Amino acid sequence: MSARVAGVQPYREFNGTMTGARKEGLMAKHNDVRPIIKLRSTAGTGTTYVTRKNRRNDPDRLVIRKYDAKVRQHVDFREER
């Protein structure tokens, strides 16, 4: 005797096809033009910011002056790899 519950789909086997972000090509590329980088404070406090940069415009390591809350000053943050 098989009873069906309203609104419940029957069990289906996995058919081996990819679904979601990988299928649609939304996963990050290995050699992306705009990689995610980490900026670390030069004050030695260990404070970090995470941002993206354009490799074509900034091929060298990025240095940005940002606020470090631990020393309560604006200091240089350098790109960390």
N, C-alpha and C positions, 0 to 999 in steps of 0.2 A: 504494500500500500504506500503510495507516494503522495504526500500532501505538499501543496505549493503554498508558500507564504507570500502575501501580497507585497510587491515592491522589492523582492529579493531576487537577484539574478542567479541562475544556475551556475555551478562551478565549471570553469573552462580551463583546459590545459594551457600551459605556456607554449606559445608557438615559435619562440626564438627570435621574434622581430624586436628591434629596438624601438623604444618609445620615449617621449619626453624631450628634454633639451638636446640629447645627443643626436636624435633623429633629425631635429630641426636645424642643427648646426649652430646652436647657441653657446656651446662650450668655448672656453677661452682657447685661443690659438697659442702654440708654443712660441712662435716668433712674432708676437703681437706688436703693433706700432705703438700702442699706448700701454706699456706694462705697469703693473702696480708696484710701487717702490715704497720703502720705509725710510723716513728721515729721522736721524738721531741727533740729539742735542750735542753741541760741542762743549757745553758747560760741564759735561760729565755726570749729569743727574740721571741719565737713562731714559729721559722723556722721549717719546717717539710720536711722530705723525705718520699717517698712511695716506698716500696720494697717488695719482697717475701722472706720467710724463709722456711727452711725445718724443720718441727716439730720433725722428728726423730733425726736429728743431733743437733738441738738447742732447746730442750724442755723448757729451761728457757727464761726469757726475754732477748732480744738481746741488746747489747751495742756496737755501732760502732763509731769510731772517724772519723768525716767528717767535711767539711768546712761550717762554718756559715757566710754568706755574711754580715749579719748585724753587727757582731763584728769583721769581717775580720780575723778570726782565725779558727784553727781546734779545735773543741770541741767534747765532747762525746754526742752522740745522743742515747736516750733510747727508747725501744719499748713501744708504747702506745697502750692500748687495748680499 
